[in-house]
């Protein structure tokens, strides 16, 4: 009961906070870009 209530609340606050959603997607993109860059850098070193 408590878990489902917390989940509903977190989903609600997440959807109503566009800044949080934007920063979350920005972090995901930054991590992805960093992984791609390090992968290309390793290839250049070989």
C-alpha positions as protocol buffer text, in pm:
chain_id: "A"
residue {
  index: 1
  type: UNK
  ca { x: 0 y: 0 z: 0 }
}
residue {
  index: 2
  type: UNK
  ca { x: 273 y: 245 z: 101 }
}
residue {
  index: 3
  type: UNK
  ca { x: 492 y: 157 z: -197 }
}
residue {
  index: 4
  type: UNK
  ca { x: 216 y: 215 z: -452 }
}
residue {
  index: 5
  type: UNK
  ca { x: 128 y: 545 z: -286 }
}
residue {
  index: 6
  type: UNK
  ca { x: 489 y: 659 z: -298 }
}
residue {
  index: 7
  type: UNK
  ca { x: 516 y: 552 z: -660 }
}
residue {
  index: 8
  type: UNK
  ca { x: 205 y: 750 z: -756 }
}
residue {
  index: 9
  type: UNK
  ca { x: 336 y: 1055 z: -576 }
}
residue {
  index: 10
  type: UNK
  ca { x: 682 y: 1033 z: -731 }
}
residue {
  index: 11
  type: UNK
  ca { x: 536 y: 989 z: -1080 }
}
residue {
  index: 12
  type: UNK
  ca { x: 308 y: 1288 z: -1021 }
}
residue {
  index: 13
  type: UNK
  ca { x: 586 y: 1515 z: -894 }
}
residue {
  index: 14
  type: UNK
  ca { x: 813 y: 1398 z: -1176 }
}
residue {
  index: 15
  type: UNK
  ca { x: 555 y: 1481 z: -1444 }
}
residue {
  index: 16
  type: UNK
  ca { x: 479 y: 1819 z: -1292 }
}
residue {
  index: 17
  type: UNK
  ca { x: 842 y: 1926 z: -1272 }
}
residue {
  index: 18
  type: UNK
  ca { x: 963 y: 1993 z: -1630 }
}
residue {
  index: 19
  type: UNK
  ca { x: 1293 y: 2127 z: -1500 }
}
residue {
  index: 20
  type: UNK
  ca { x: 1365 y: 1800 z: -1321 }
}
residue {
  index: 21
  type: UNK
  ca { x: 1266 y: 1605 z: -1631 }
}
residue {
  index: 22
  type: UNK
  ca { x: 1487 y: 1825 z: -1849 }
}
residue {
  index: 23
  type: UNK
  ca { x: 1789 y: 1791 z: -1621 }
}
residue {
  index: 24
  type: UNK
  ca { x: 1736 y: 1413 z: -1602 }
}
residue {
  index: 25
  type: UNK
  ca { x: 1736 y: 1378 z: -1981 }
}
residue {
  index: 26
  type: UNK
  ca { x: 2035 y: 1613 z: -2004 }
}
residue {
  index: 27
  type: UNK
  ca { x: 2229 y: 1391 z: -1763 }
}
residue {
  index: 28
  type: UNK
  ca { x: 2141 y: 1082 z: -1965 }
}
residue {
  index: 29
  type: UNK
  ca { x: 2256 y: 1252 z: -2287 }
}
residue {
  index: 30
  type: UNK
  ca { x: 2578 y: 1371 z: -2123 }
}
residue {
  index: 31
  type: UNK
  ca { x: 2661 y: 1022 z: -1995 }
}
residue {
  index: 32
  type: UNK
  ca { x: 2586 y: 873 z: -2337 }
}
residue {
  index: 33
  type: UNK
  ca { x: 2806 y: 1132 z: -2509 }
}
residue {
  index: 34
  type: UNK
  ca { x: 3088 y: 1069 z: -2263 }
}
residue {
  index: 35
  type: UNK
  ca { x: 3069 y: 695 z: -2328 }
}
residue {
  index: 36
  type: UNK
  ca { x: 3076 y: 753 z: -2704 }
}
residue {
  index: 37
  type: UNK
  ca { x: 3371 y: 992 z: -2674 }
}
residue {
  index: 38
  type: UNK
  ca { x: 3574 y: 756 z: -2455 }
}
residue {
  index: 39
  type: UNK
  ca { x: 3499 y: 471 z: -2697 }
}
residue {
  index: 40
  type: UNK
  ca { x: 3625 y: 673 z: -2995 }
}
residue {
  index: 41
  type: UNK
  ca { x: 3929 y: 785 z: -2797 }
}
residue {
  index: 42
  type: UNK
  ca { x: 4020 y: 423 z: -2719 }
}
residue {
  index: 43
  type: UNK
  ca { x: 3997 y: 340 z: -3089 }
}
residue {
  index: 44
  type: UNK
  ca { x: 4230 y: 631 z: -3171 }
}
residue {
  index: 45
  type: UNK
  ca { x: 4482 y: 504 z: -2918 }
}
residue {
  index: 46
  type: UNK
  ca { x: 4498 y: 158 z: -3075 }
}
